[in-house]
């Protein structure tokens, strides 16, 4: 579970750590500044959590109004769904509605491969360029294929994992 911090914009108030929307709500309702006034606005910061959940928070853009849906996504989505969202929103720049977002909303293909050369080799092995006779296989220029693939595919690093993706 990710740990977040609510930093008040009110300089006369203290912030607090929280790990759920229920904990945030209870602490925010009880929080008062040094004059006894309720604190209304906070900057939400990710403090600790799995690398993938931290990357998800960064792509999500945490605000008071979006932390509930962020917690749902962090709890409910699997690793691949989180990667799709991070790429679509954090790297490609797609917009989303925090209340209704689903990774299925985004047209992103992910390959768990480290380099474009590896992707080129995979595509050749899978027959995407047709049947290649064994006596010609040694003459295929994987670097040239990789350069061509780089026109439509992008390399990225998310939570320590090298990925290659294509987004429509």
Buried (B, 14 or more C-beta within 10 A) or exposed (E): EBEBBBBBEBEEBEBBBBBBBEEBEEBBEEBEBEEEEEBEEBEBBBEEBBEBBBBBBEBBEBEBEBBBBBBBBBEEBEEEBBBBBBBBBBBBEBEBEBEEBEBEBBEBEBBEBBEBBBBBBEBBEEEEEEEEEEEEEEEBEBEEBBEEBBEEBBBBEBBEBBBBBBBE
